[in-house]
Amino acid sequence: MAEGIFRHIDTLDEVEIAPGVHFRILVGSQLMFSVVRFAPHATVATHHHPHEQLGFLVDGELEMWIGDEHRHLRRGDVYAIPPDVPHGARTHDSVALVLDAFHPLREDYIKRFSSNRT
């Protein structure tokens, strides 16, 4: 059995993946979290990946698109993105904080970090 860990979000390394889009990850053996902080007027361009993604808008507002559907999300909204479906997001005048969960692990994200794995 793997050992558990306790961490504070501020102790996780942070990487800027696009202008104004910063993320931190916490990685388990089969599931990972990504905490994404968007500055005003920041964009994650349309992309897709083979991972299932579930998300929760912790704070702020965010415009998001999944496939051809666009939504204006507010604090408390959740979403599910199936594998390989194009999606993206952007903020307008406010900041946003998002918690995403991925399965399987995003090895591309893990390669950017060294100290965030359990």
C-alpha positions, 0 to 999 in steps of 0.5 A: 500500500502506498503512503499518503501525504498531506500538503498545502497548495502553496507548497506545490510547484507552479508552472505557467502553461500559457500567459496568465495560466498557472497550474500546480499538480498533485499526483497519486498512483492512478489519479491526479489533480491540477489546480489552475489559476487564471489571470484576467484575459487568460486563455487555454487554447483549444486542445484535446488529450486521451485523458478523462477530465472532470473539473470544478470552478472553485472561484471566479468566472470562466468561459469554457467550450467542450466540443461545439458547446460554449458555457459561461461558468461561475463558482460552483459549476462542474464539468466533464470532458470525455477523452479526445474531445476538443476543449478550452477556456478563457477568462474575461475581466476576472480571475478564476481558480479551477480544480481538475482531475485526470485519469489516467495520469497526464505524463506530460504534466508530471514531466514538468514537476519533480516534487508533487508526486505521492 
